[in-house]
Amino acid sequence: MSASEKLPQFSQPYWRDLDFPSFKPLTEDLTVHVAIVGAGITGITAAYLLSKAGVKVALLEANKVLDGTTGHTTAKLTAQHNLIYDELVSHFGEEKARLYYQSHQDAINFVKQKVNEKGIDCDFSQENATVYAYTAEYAAKLQTEMEAYRRLGIAGALKDTIPFPIEITGALMMENQAQYHPLKFLKSLLQEAVDSGCQVYEETTATDIEDDKTAPKVYLKGGYKVTCNHVIMASHFPFYDKIGLFYARMYADRSYAIGITTEEEYPGGMYVSADYPARSIRSTPFNGDKLLIIGGETHKTGQGTNMMKHYEAIAEFAMTTFRVKEILYRWSAQDLVTLDKLPYIGPMTEGRERVLIATGYKKWGMTTGIMAGHLLADYVLAQDSPYKELYTPSRFQADPDVKKAITTNFDVAKHLLKGKLEVVDKVTDELHDGEGSVVMYEGKRAGAYKDENGKLFVVDTTCTHMGCECEWNAAEKTWDCPCHGSRYSFTGEVIEGPALKDLTVLTDEEN
């Protein structure tokens, strides 16, 4: 059986195969100390810490709790964020590079402490993390990275092999890292937050903020508002950015994962390739055995090839590396990458700490999200932290920010222009059941999808954020914006921001 034939028909992350409590939408005005927008790893961690400190918190989620990026991870708890430390030393100096490492180790230690203290059953295990190279070029980079480890006091070692039939030119191991089931862990934190008075609301979409100096207000899609002392935006891409501060300083990147069972015993550890094609390997307990999570195939949102090809490439890699029994799950994830590769965590505007943000996790959200939740809580509680300056959103490094800002915004302009000038020759009558495509509809570019029963859905593909033209994602059956990463269902509803408004529906008639 081929790789494509083994893949599940529908996208479903392994982590979401779990029962969650449900919460009602907010249907009235509310006043609290802190309004947290986004019930993922950052929002829940901050809600837990603040509620336990006696702060009155409202946690607002546009969809369902933990159904965003946090629920679509590979769930590695590691400070080994591929090859990063030599670059950090070069751009920020040894002191800040060391702080970066320590902040992520703090996050691992927090999870470990809570698991032991509260007996949380979340498949937590200590593992070594390894980044490996395919080429001589990246083998040399591993050597350079190891030198950065030595300078920063990071426990690690160079290796010649990894326990898989993969031809490599070298590997670099970081000791004392971990992995877990993030949703089992966060479900426990969320329950404690609720028990401590945190109010949680699902299907509650924040659309705007009134940045009052003393009492900010969060405005909701239903016309209600939440008045508070602090707003925390933990919504992935900040939904409130009046001056476009972050649109020009980040880009959205997608990656893919599958969950497989195998004939052989897994040797332990977590692995990721330094060069391309990007590949990630780890395991998790599963029905008394192991489920291997294989990931990779990174690309900018809306700019890949046929998205199913990415799943097929990962499945092919799995089948040549392991004796695969079944591919039980497939899912994709999206994260934001900042120009200097450090997340933005802290006050949105320098000197005004009422509106706080956390974004730009560069696909390492398991430690970054936990760390961000702590740092945001420190701001609210007016507590000191050694990490505030490192992650402040107001920073701007001349190297590498200027060059990357030009490149990133040129890419946005290119795709904006390309979408407007694209010649489309397909029409809706040419679609097969289960197929989506950009089409010409009533003389204009549009997006069409015909479901398995022949019902036709046609939307205006113009992204409601800044006017770029969305592209069809066949693997997830979504419309994805190549400029800033907004994503919509085939019916036009917003799945991921920064867009707040749905696509315009042109028709949803039986064909």
C-alpha positions, -999 to 999 in steps of 0.1 A, spaced: 0 0 0 13 34 -9 19 63 15 -11 82 3 -34 52 6 -23 47 42 -31 82 53 -64 88 71 -91 106 51 -96 134 76 -73 156 96 -75 149 133 -47 155 159 -40 127 184 -40 151 213 -77 161 207 -88 125 211 -98 134 247 -129 146 265 -130 183 275 -154 203 296 -176 227 277 -182 264 285 -210 287 276 -206 319 255 -205 352 273 -239 369 268 -236 400 290 -212 427 299 -186 417 324 -160 434 347 -129 415 359 -93 422 369 -78 405 338 -94 395 305 -74 368 287 -82 363 250 -72 328 238 -76 295 257 -44 278 245 -13 270 264 -4 306 272 -39 317 281 -45 287 304 -11 290 321 -16 327 328 -52 321 340 -40 294 363 -12 315 378 -34 346 382 -64 328 396 -43 310 421 -29 344 431 -65 356 438 -69 377 406 -104 377 391 -99 364 355 -121 359 325 -107 335 298 -123 342 264 -120 317 236 -134 323 200 -139 286 194 -133 257 218 -107 255 246 -74 240 234 -86 235 198 -61 259 182 -23 257 178 -18 240 212 -39 211 202 -19 206 169 16 203 182 42 176 184 45 184 221 82 185 227 91 202 260 126 213 250 150 242 250 167 228 219 149 249 193 168 234 164 200 255 158 194 287 177 221 294 203 251 303 181 227 327 163 215 342 196 250 347 209 259 365 176 229 388 176 222 393 213 253 383 232 260 355 257 240 369 286 207 371 266 213 337 249 218 322 283 185 338 295 167 323 265 179 288 275 171 293 311 136 306 305 127 275 285 143 252 311 122 270 337 91 260 317 102 223 316 108 224 353 74 240 359 56 211 341 77 185 359 70 201 393 32 203 387 31 167 374 50 154 405 32 177 430 -4 171 417 0 136 402 -11 148 368 -14 118 344 -1 134 312 25 109 299 54 131 311 88 117 306 124 130 307 141 126 273 172 138 255 166 160 225 187 156 194 191 177 163 208 159 133 222 169 100 220 153 65 248 174 49 284 185 55 273 221 57 249 214 86 274 191 103 297 221 105 268 241 120 263 215 146 299 219 156 294 256 159 263 252 179 281 228 203 306 255 209 278 279 218 265 252 242 299 251 259 300 289 263 265 290 277 269 260 300 243 239 283 246 201 289 250 185 255 272 163 233 280 157 196 271 123 182 279 104 151 247 83 148 211 82 157 191 50 163 173 50 129 183 40 94 188 76 83 221 86 67 234 116 88 266 136 89 263 143 127 240 150 156 239 172 187 221 161 218 207 183 246 203 165 279 174 167 304 146 177 281 110 162 282 78 154 265 42 151 276 5 151 265 -1 188 265 -39 187 266 -40 163 296 -17 186 315 -35 218 305 -69 203 312 -57 199 348 -44 234 351 -77 248 336 -97 229 362 -76 244 390 -81 278 375 -119 273 374 -119 260 409 -100 292 419 -127 314 404 -116 318 367 -146 323 344 -142 306 310 -163 314 279 -162 296 246 -176 307 213 -168 342 224 -149 362 198 -130 394 208 -130 419 180 -115 451 194 -98 467 224 -103 502 238 -69 509 252 -79 530 281 -50 540 304 -68 527 336 -96 504 325 -92 488 290 -123 473 274 -125 442 252 -153 443 227 -169 411 216 -186 399 184 -220 397 201 -219 434 211 -209 428 247 -178 441 264 -154 431 292 -140 459 313 -108 451 331 -75 463 345 -53 443 321 -59 426 287 -38 396 277 -38 387 241 -29 351 239 -48 346 206 -19 335 184 -18 364 160 -28 396 179 -63 405 169 -58 441 179 -30 460 162 -41 494 152 -8 506 138 2 474 121 31 469 144 32 431 142 20 424 106 53 436 92 74 418 118 61 382 116 51 356 91 29 325 94 45 291 88 27 257 85 40 222 93 25 187 93 24 156 114 12 120 114 7 95 142 18 59 134 22 25 151 52 4 142 64 -32 144 97 -23 162 103 -10 197 110 28 199 145 36 212 135 67 231 144 104 227 132 133 205 147 141 172 146 169 146 166 175 114 187 207 111 185 209 73 159 200 48 136 182 43 125 190 78 117 159 98 108 154 135 104 121 154 91 113 189 69 88 206 40 89 232 23 61 252 -7 47 232 -30 18 242 -2 0 261 23 6 232 38 36 215 24 60 189 52 76 169 47 112 159 65 121 127 64 158 116 80 182 92 74 198 57 75 234 68 63 262 44 47 297 46 10 296 50 -9 297 17 24 293 -3 29 255 -4 21 230 -31 -9 207 -30 -10 204 8 -17 166 7 18 162 -8 33 173 25 14 145 43 25 120 17 61 130 20 61 125 58 43 92 54 69 81 28 97 90 52 80 71 80 76 40 58 112 40 47 124 46 83 101 23 103 81 -8 98 48 10 99 16 -9 109 -9 19 106 -11 56 101 -38 65 126 -37 103 127 -27 133 105 -28 170 114 -12 203 106 -2 233 127 5 269 121 28 292 140 43 327 137 79 335 132 93 369 142 121 386 124 148 379 151 133 345 160 125 356 196 88 357 207 71 390 215 59 388 251 49 418 272 33 453 267 20 460 233 31 496 236 62 505 255 55 521 289 18 510 289 13 477 306 -25 474 305 -25 456 271 -2 426 270 6 402 241 23 369 235 30 357 200 57 345 176 66 311 191 84 298 160 69 263 165 83 258 200 52 267 218 53 240 245 80 257 265 75 292 251 37 292 259 44 281 295 71 307 299 49 334 283 21 326 308 45 331 337 59 363 322 25 378 315 14 370 351 45 388 363 35 419 345 0 418 359 12 412 394 39 438 391 66 413 398 102 414 385 114 389 359 149 385 344 132 378 310 112 410 305 138 429 285 147 399 263 112 393 250 98 428 251 77 435 219 92 470 216 126 457 208 142 462 174 176 448 166 192 464 135 207 430 128 188 410 116 155 429 118 160 455 90 170 430 63 143 405 72 117 432 75 124 442 39 124 406 27 92 397 46 72 427 34 84 423 -2 70 387 0 37 401 12 36 426 -16 45 400 -41 16 377 -31 -8 405 -29 0 416 -65 1 380 -77 -34 372 -64 -49 403 -80 -33 396 -114 -38 359 -115 -55 345 -146 -81 320 -137 -96 296 -163 -115 271 -141 -152 273 -135 -175 257 -109 -189 232 -134 -155 216 -137 -153 207 -100 -157 171 -89 -173 162 -56 -149 168 -27 -128 192 -48 -120 229 -42 -103 255 -64 -99 291 -73 -125 297 -101 -140 324 -122 -175 331 -109 -198 358 -124 -167 373 -140 -146 375 -109 -120 355 -90 -137 334 -63 -131 302 -43 -153 272 -48 -157 239 -30 -181 211 -39 -188 187 -11 -192 149 -13 -229 154 -19 -225 178 -47 -234 210 -28 -215 240 -40 -199 266 -17 -185 298 -34 -168 326 -15 -149 358 -23 -113 348 -17 -102 383 -8 -89 381 28 -108 404 51 -76 413 70 -56 433 44 -70 422 10 -47 395 -2 -62 366 -22 -65 333 -3 -54 300 -18 -71 266 -15 -57 241 10 -69 207 -2 -55 188 28 -76 208 54 -103 220 31 -96 256 40 -88 290 23 -54 302 35 -40 337 31 -4 338 19 3 372 33 -4 371 71 -17 336 76 -55 341 81 -74 309 74 -110 303 66 -133 272 63 -147 263 29 -179 281 40 -159 313 46 -157 313 84 -125 325 101 -105 297 116 -73 316 124 -65 353 125 -55 380 122 -87 383 102 -118 389 123 -145 390 96 -156 360 75 -152 358 38 -181 370 18 -203 340 7 -213 342 -29 -234 310 -30 -240 278 -11 -266 262 -33 -273 226 -43 -258 219 -77 
